[in-house]
Amino acid sequence: MAVVEYDKGGAIVDIGAKASAFLPEAEASLGNDGRNIQDMIELDKEMDFQIISEEDENGQLLVSIRRIQYRAAWEKVVEMQEKDEVFDATIVAVNRGGAICLVQGLRAFLPGSHLAGRMPTEDLIGQTMPFKFLEVNQEYNKLVVSNRRAIVEQQMADLSRGDIVQGVVKALKPYGAFVEVGGMSGLLHISQISYDRIDDLEKVLQPGMPVKCMIIDHDKVNGRIALSTKTLEPEPGDMLRDPSLVFDMAEETAKKYHGTSFFLLCYVVGIDFKCWSSVNR
């Protein structure tokens, strides 16, 4: 079957029957973004069409290409979810809750909380980013994606215990600080900040403060890392007296903890990820 003529609001399709069929412009493509049907469909090109109506009084049927593409897109999306693979998609719109991107021509929602290191602003439109799925529900035509999850997975693959990372303090809690490291959430537990006792955490760290930390544990499945600055103190208590000194000498100090001595240290001062996971942030 092929389109043989453009018509007002669509095109005429030769289906090899007594009467021709009509392809509405809205049914010409899954990714119909306001283009004219002439830009989407070539004349006389053999294509598959799905019949979507009964014959009208003139014996004419309505047909669709979009619905064939829609089924194929969902089949591909389900396959991608099963493989849990990272994929690229382009942002086409933003709203108060996040952004919209196109995955295989289907609209997917990106929650603002799953946009790594950025806010869902208008300058995102047209940008292509890596994503992973959070939810795929064909019954409710619902796709939810995460940029943060894709970024974290890529970064976590290269991280090891003992690595020195740079981050920014995002929030203070009674039990420590949450540090953003390239889109990942790291916990700097209060017991891991200094060898000296900390009575007032706000006198040591503040939101927005850049820090250097050592990774003492990681949960690659959930994209979490446990951090320490006390392992980087040249002398016990330096984080309270002069954090800048600790950060300037971080790489030099870290060398002392590599090898078997480092793993012994992790055993002594490491924190339990199960405890961390149960914390209500």
N, C-alpha and C positions, 0 to 999 in steps of 0.2 A: 504494500500500500504506500501511497505517496501523496504529498500535497501538490495539487495541480494548479491552484489559483488562490491568491490572497483575496480576502473578502472583508467587508466592514466588520471589525470586532473579532476576526479570526481568519480561517482559511478553509478551502474546500479540499476534501480528501477523496481520492478515487479508491474505493474499497472493493472494486470488482463486482459490484452489485448494480441493480437497475438504477438505484438512486445513489448519489454521492453522500458522503458524511461531512459533518461540520466540526472543525476543531476550534473551540473558543480560545481566544488569546490567553486567558487565564490558565488554560489546560495545556499550553504549548511547552512549558518547561517548569521543572521544579524550582529552578533558580530565577524565576521571572522577577526581575528587579525594575520593571517599568519599561523594558525594551519593547520595540515594535516587533510584531510577529515576523516581519521580513528579516530582522536581525537574528531570530532564533531558529527559523526553519527554512531550509533550502527547497526550492521547487523541484519536483520530479526525483527527489532522493528517497529511496526505499527505506521505510521506517516501520517500527511496530507501533500500533495504536490499540488502546483499550476502549471498547464500547461502553459508554456510561449512561445510555438512555434507551428507551423504547423508540420505535419509529414515530415521527410526528405525522400530521395529516398528509404531508407530502412524501412520506416514506423515508424521510431523512433521519439519520442517527447522529448523536453527538459522540465524539471520540476524545480520548485524552492521551497525551504523552506523559504529562506530569505524574499521573498515578502509577505508571509503570516505573518511572524514575524514583518515586517515593518508596515503593516496595523494595527496590534494589538498594536504596540508600539505607533503609532500616536493616536490611540483611547485612550490609557491610558494617554498620554501626554495632550491631550485636556481636559480630565476629571480632571487631576491634576491642569491644569490652571484654569478651572472653579471653583474649590474649593479653589484656591489661596493658596495651601498648601506648607509648607516647605518640601524639600526632600533632600536626600544625593546623591551625585554623585562623581565620581572619575576623577581627572585631568589626561588626557592622552597625552597632548601636550601643548606647549607654543609657542607663536609667538610675533611679535613686538606689536600687538594691545591688546593682552591678553592671553587667554588660551582656550583649548578645553577640554570639559568633555563629558562623556557618560551618557545620560538620557534614560533609557529603551532601551539601545543599539543604540540610535540616537546621532549623534554628535551635541553638543550645544556650542555656543560661549560665553565665559565669557570676557566682556570688562575689560581691566586693571583698569578702573575707578570704577568698581563694585567688586573689590577684596578688602575686608576689611582689612586695615592695613598692606598690603603686596604688593610686586611687583611681576609681572608674570615672575618668574625665573625658571630655570630648576629643582630646588629642589622641586617644586610643583608637578611634575609628580609622579603619584601613590598615591597622597594624596586624601582622601575623605573629602568633605566639605558640609555644608548645603547651599542650594540654593533656590531661588524663580524665577519664570519666569518673564522676561521683555517683551518677544515677542514670540508668537507661530504662525507660518504661514506655514501650511502644503502645500499650493499651491506652495510656493517658497522653500519648504524644509528648512525653517529657524527657528532655535531655539536660543534665546538669554536669558542668565540667569544672575542672580545677587547673589553673595555671600554677599555683603554689605546689600542688602535688607533683606535677611534672618537673618543676625546677628542683624541688627537694630531692626527688629520686635521682636526678642527674648529679647533683652535688654530693649526696650521701654516698654514691658509688666510689667517690674519690677520697672520702674521709676515713681517718684511722685514729685510734686512741693515741694520744701523744701529740697530735697535730696542733699547731698554733693557728688560731683563726681570729679575724677581726670582726667586730659586731657593734651594735648600738643597743644600749639599754632601752627597752620599750616600756617596761612596767616594773614597779617595786611591790613586793608582797611581804607579809611578815616572815615568810620562810626563805626569802631570797629575791632574786631579780630574774626577769625574763629578758633574754638578749636575742635580738634578731641577727642572724648570720646568713646573709644572702637569701632571705626568704624563709629560712628555717627558724624554728623556735627552739632556743637553747635555755636550759635552766641553770643558772648560777646560784646554787644553794647557799644560804647564809654561812653554812659550815665550811664552804669551799672558797670563800672570799679572802680570808686571812687566817694565819695561825693565831693571831691575837683575837680576843673576844670583841665582838661588835655589839655595842649597846644601842647605837642609832644608825640604821642602815642608810638613811638619807644624808648623813654626813660623809658617807663613803661613795655612794653612787647616786646618780640622778637620771631620770628619763631623758633620752637624747644624748647621753654621754657615750662617746666612742670608747671601746675597750678592746683589749687583747686577752684571750683566754686559751687555756689548754683543754682539748677534748679528753675527758676521762672515761666517757662511756657513750654509746650511741644505740639507738633503736631505729634501724634502717627501715623496718616495716612501717612504723608510724611517723618517721621523719623527725625524730627528737634526738637532741644531743644534750649530754650533761657536761657542764663546763666547770673550770676551776681557774681562779687567779692566785690562790694561795700557793699552788705548785710553782708559780712564776716569781714569788717573792725572793729577791736576793737574800734578804734577812727577814725573819718573822716580824710581822707588823708593818712591813713597808706599804701595803695597800692602804693602811690607815694614815700613814705619815706622808707618802709621796707616790700616788698611783702612777704618775707619769714616769717615774723611774722604773717601776715594775713593767710597764708597757714597752719602754725603750729597750730594756734588757731581756724582754720575753724570750726571744729566740736563743740567746746565750744561756739563760737560766734553764730553759727547757732541755738543753743537751744533757744536763745532769740526771734527768729522769728517764732517758731513753734506755732501752735494754731491759734486763731483768729487774733492775732497781725500780724502773718506772711501773712495771706490772705489780711489784710488791706494794708500791705506793698506792696504786689504784685499789688494791685489795684493802689497804688500811683506811683510805679516806673516801673510797667510792660510795655513791649513793644508789639506792635500790630503785630501778625504773618502775617497779610495781607501785612503790610509794608515790613516785612522781605522777604516775598515770592516775592515781586515785585523788590527786589534789584537785579541788574545784577552783579553777581559775576564774 
